[in-house]
Amino acid sequence: MNLTESIKRPTLHEELVERLRNLVVEDALKPGEKVPEKDLCESFGVSRTPLREALKVLASEGLVVLQANRGARVAEVTREELENTFPVIAMLEQLAGELACRNLSDAGIAHIEKRHDAMVKAFISRDRKSYFQANQDIHNALIEGAQNEILESHHRMLAARVRRARFMVNLSEERWAQAIQEHEQMMEKLRARDAEGLGQLMKTHMMNKYAAHIKAMAETSDEVEQH
């Protein structure tokens, strides 16, 4: 037993950052909306100092914009942001896939297999909430399975931006079916521990997701203009 090893648990700062990030990512706080600091402090049971420190982290991630003497507002999701973010995260996912194939234990692969089965069931029943949760679990498990802290840290920051886009557009039936097919192929490569194959598929999967987001954003913009 190592008596010098510290107990690992989330700090108040980390918990606040995670909660605020989820509010932005899951669209509870809308793009362009002013962050209601007073309400959040009351809801979380904290003072403004730790809340503002947490907002600084979100600002560094590009999720909020700090305004001098005017608090913070939620950053807009723009086409330019997606164009800049997706190619980078796609490369990180490619590397993660290659490393995960080499570093994941058999138990780790079995865990991903279970989440994949859950995702397929959610797809069949058209349970989008469960589908997205299982999908996120799979990608997180692959990133963690890469066993590279630098990769994981950078991916976590960019993934929050990418996940925001999911709540801005509707996933088409065509893209949904394509995504499931891509995940089936990814599982085949993972089972075979085909590092290069899985890495390439994960990169392609992410860029196909990017194309779907851009298409949906354009269609949404056209609908707004027509009305």
Backbone torsions as a table, in degrees:
resi	resn	phi	psi	omega
1	MET	NA	130.7	-179.9
2	ASN	-93.1	103.6	-176.2
3	LEU	-75.3	-12.4	-177.4
4	THR	-93.5	-7.4	-178.3
5	GLU	-75.8	126.9	-177.0
6	SER	-74.8	158.0	177.3
7	ILE	-80.6	127.3	-178.9
8	LYS	-94.7	118.8	176.6
9	ARG	-152.3	153.8	-177.9
10	PRO	-63.3	135.9	175.3
11	THR	-84.4	168.4	177.6
12	LEU	-58.1	-42.7	-179.6
13	HIS	-60.5	-48.0	-179.3
14	GLU	-63.4	-39.8	-179.8
15	GLU	-65.6	-42.2	179.4
16	LEU	-65.0	-43.5	178.7
17	VAL	-59.4	-45.3	-178.0
18	GLU	-65.0	-43.1	-179.5
19	ARG	-66.0	-43.5	179.0
20	LEU	-65.6	-40.9	178.7
21	ARG	-60.0	-43.2	-179.8
22	ASN	-65.1	-36.9	178.5
23	LEU	-61.9	-38.3	179.9
24	VAL	-76.2	-49.2	-176.0
25	VAL	-61.7	-39.9	-176.8
26	GLU	-89.6	11.1	171.7
27	ASP	69.5	19.3	173.8
28	ALA	-71.4	-33.6	169.9
29	LEU	-105.6	118.6	-170.9
30	LYS	-80.0	150.3	174.7
31	PRO	-54.5	132.9	-179.8
32	GLY	86.1	-12.0	-177.5
33	GLU	-77.8	142.3	175.9
34	LYS	-71.6	134.6	179.9
35	VAL	-71.4	119.7	-177.2
36	PRO	-79.5	81.5	-172.6
37	GLU	-58.3	-45.2	-178.1
38	LYS	-60.5	-47.2	-179.2
39	ASP	-63.4	-40.6	-179.3
40	LEU	-67.9	-38.7	178.1
41	CYS	-61.4	-42.4	179.3
42	GLU	-67.5	-40.7	-178.6
43	SER	-66.2	-42.3	-177.0
44	PHE	-87.6	-13.3	-179.4
45	GLY	71.2	39.9	179.9
46	VAL	-130.7	166.7	176.2
47	SER	-86.2	174.7	-176.9
48	ARG	-71.7	-26.4	-177.5
49	THR	-61.4	-54.5	178.0
50	PRO	-64.6	-32.0	178.9
51	LEU	-64.6	-43.8	-178.8
52	ARG	-69.3	-32.2	175.6
53	GLU	-65.3	-39.0	178.2
54	ALA	-67.5	-37.2	178.7
55	LEU	-65.2	-30.1	176.9
56	LYS	-63.4	-36.4	178.1
57	VAL	-66.1	-45.1	179.4
58	LEU	-64.0	-32.5	177.4
59	ALA	-66.4	-38.4	178.6
60	SER	-67.5	-23.3	178.5
61	GLU	-89.6	-3.5	179.0
62	GLY	81.0	13.9	-177.6
63	LEU	-90.1	-27.6	175.4
64	VAL	-132.7	162.1	177.8
65	VAL	-119.4	124.0	178.9
66	LEU	-85.3	133.0	-178.8
67	GLN	-118.7	127.6	-177.3
68	ALA	-56.6	122.5	177.3
69	ASN	62.5	11.2	-179.7
70	ARG	-130.3	15.1	178.3
71	GLY	76.2	-144.4	-176.6
72	ALA	-132.6	152.4	173.4
73	ARG	-129.4	155.5	-179.8
74	VAL	-73.7	132.0	-179.0
75	ALA	-67.9	147.0	177.0
76	GLU	-73.9	149.4	172.6
77	VAL	-92.3	115.4	-176.5
78	THR	-117.0	159.8	176.4
79	ARG	-61.1	-39.1	-179.9
80	GLU	-61.2	-40.6	179.1
81	GLU	-61.8	-43.7	179.8
82	LEU	-66.5	-39.3	178.9
83	GLU	-62.3	-34.4	-179.4
84	ASN	-82.5	-30.6	-172.6
85	THR	-87.0	-46.3	-172.2
86	PHE	-60.1	-44.1	179.4
87	PRO	-61.5	-33.8	-179.8
88	VAL	-71.2	-46.7	-178.9
89	ILE	-69.2	-28.1	177.2
90	ALA	-64.6	-39.1	178.1
91	MET	-68.4	-37.7	176.9
92	LEU	-64.7	-40.2	178.8
93	GLU	-66.4	-37.5	177.7
94	GLN	-61.1	-47.8	178.8
95	LEU	-63.8	-40.1	179.6
96	ALA	-61.7	-42.1	179.1
97	GLY	-61.7	-42.1	179.9
98	GLU	-64.4	-44.7	-178.4
99	LEU	-71.6	-37.3	-179.8
100	ALA	-63.1	-38.5	178.3
101	CYS	-59.5	-35.0	-177.5
102	ARG	-85.0	-30.7	-170.2
103	ASN	-106.0	-20.5	-178.7
104	LEU	-68.0	141.1	174.0
105	SER	-78.9	167.8	176.4
106	ASP	-61.2	-35.6	178.6
107	ALA	-66.2	-37.5	178.4
108	GLY	-64.2	-40.9	177.9
109	ILE	-67.2	-38.0	178.8
110	ALA	-63.4	-37.1	178.0
111	HIS	-63.6	-44.1	178.9
112	ILE	-64.7	-36.9	177.9
113	GLU	-59.3	-41.7	179.7
114	LYS	-65.8	-41.3	179.2
115	ARG	-68.2	-33.8	177.0
116	HIS	-64.2	-44.0	178.1
117	ASP	-60.7	-40.0	179.2
118	ALA	-65.4	-37.2	179.8
119	MET	-66.9	-41.6	179.0
120	VAL	-63.5	-42.8	178.4
121	LYS	-61.5	-40.4	178.9
122	ALA	-65.8	-35.9	177.7
123	PHE	-64.6	-45.4	-178.9
124	ILE	-62.5	-39.1	-179.0
125	SER	-88.4	0.2	-179.4
126	ARG	58.1	38.0	176.6
127	ASP	-93.0	89.8	-173.2
128	ARG	-64.6	-38.9	-178.8
129	LYS	-61.8	-47.8	179.4
130	SER	-67.0	-35.4	178.9
131	TYR	-62.0	-49.9	-177.8
132	PHE	-64.7	-36.1	179.1
133	GLN	-65.8	-46.2	178.8
134	ALA	-64.4	-39.7	178.4
135	ASN	-60.6	-45.5	179.4
136	GLN	-64.7	-39.6	178.7
137	ASP	-60.3	-40.6	-179.1
138	ILE	-64.2	-49.5	-179.0
139	HIS	-63.9	-39.9	178.1
140	ASN	-63.5	-40.8	-179.6
141	ALA	-64.9	-37.7	178.2
142	LEU	-69.0	-39.7	178.0
143	ILE	-64.4	-45.8	178.4
144	GLU	-65.6	-35.7	-179.9
145	GLY	-67.0	-18.1	177.0
146	ALA	-67.4	-25.2	178.0
147	GLN	57.3	48.3	177.7
148	ASN	-136.4	107.1	-173.2
149	GLU	-64.6	-35.1	180.0
150	ILE	-66.5	-46.0	177.9
151	LEU	-59.6	-46.1	-177.0
152	GLU	-62.7	-40.7	-179.3
153	SER	-64.4	-46.9	-179.5
154	HIS	-67.6	-38.9	179.6
155	HIS	-64.3	-40.9	-178.1
156	ARG	-59.4	-42.6	-178.1
157	MET	-66.4	-45.4	-177.7
158	LEU	-73.7	-32.7	-178.1
159	ALA	-61.6	-33.5	179.2
160	ALA	-62.1	-39.3	179.1
161	ARG	-67.4	-42.2	-178.9
162	VAL	-66.3	-41.3	-179.4
163	ARG	-64.0	-29.6	177.7
164	ARG	-58.8	-40.7	-176.3
165	ALA	-62.4	-28.9	-179.4
166	ARG	-59.7	-34.4	-178.0
167	PHE	-87.3	-4.5	179.9
168	MET	-91.3	-20.9	-176.0
169	VAL	-133.7	160.6	176.0
170	ASN	-91.8	136.0	177.7
171	LEU	-76.8	118.6	-178.9
172	SER	-71.3	156.4	178.1
173	GLU	-60.7	-38.7	-179.4
174	GLU	-63.6	-46.7	-179.8
175	ARG	-68.6	-36.7	-180.0
176	TRP	-61.2	-46.5	179.3
177	ALA	-64.5	-39.1	178.6
178	GLN	-64.9	-40.4	179.9
179	ALA	-63.0	-41.4	178.3
180	ILE	-62.4	-42.9	178.7
181	GLN	-61.5	-41.0	178.3
182	GLU	-63.7	-39.6	178.9
183	HIS	-67.8	-35.7	176.3
184	GLU	-60.9	-43.8	179.2
185	GLN	-66.0	-37.6	178.1
186	MET	-63.2	-40.7	179.6
187	MET	-65.3	-37.5	178.0
188	GLU	-60.8	-43.6	179.6
189	LYS	-67.9	-37.5	179.9
190	LEU	-66.9	-44.4	179.1
191	ARG	-59.8	-38.2	-178.8
192	ALA	-82.4	-4.8	-175.6
193	ARG	53.3	43.5	176.4
194	ASP	-88.5	89.9	-173.2
195	ALA	-60.6	-49.3	-178.1
196	GLU	-65.1	-40.9	-179.5
197	GLY	-64.9	-45.1	179.7
198	LEU	-65.4	-43.1	-180.0
199	GLY	-57.8	-45.4	-179.4
200	GLN	-65.3	-40.1	179.3
201	LEU	-65.0	-39.8	-179.7
202	MET	-66.8	-37.2	176.2
203	LYS	-64.8	-47.1	179.2
204	THR	-61.8	-43.0	179.1
205	HIS	-56.6	-44.9	-178.7
206	MET	-67.8	-40.0	-179.7
207	MET	-71.7	-30.8	174.1
208	ASN	-67.4	-35.9	176.7
209	LYS	-65.0	-40.5	177.9
210	TYR	-60.0	-47.1	-179.4
211	ALA	-60.5	-38.9	179.6
212	ALA	-66.3	-39.5	178.6
213	HIS	-64.2	-45.7	-179.2
214	ILE	-62.0	-42.5	179.0
215	LYS	-62.6	-44.6	-178.8
216	ALA	-66.8	-38.8	178.6
217	MET	-63.4	-40.5	179.7
218	ALA	-64.9	-41.5	179.9
219	GLU	-66.8	-39.0	178.5
220	THR	-65.2	-40.1	178.7
221	SER	-63.6	-40.8	179.0
222	ASP	-63.6	-39.9	-179.3
223	GLU	-65.0	-40.2	179.8
224	VAL	-64.4	-42.2	-179.7
225	GLU	-64.9	-35.6	-179.1
226	GLN	-69.9	-25.9	-179.4
227	HIS	-94.4	NA	NA
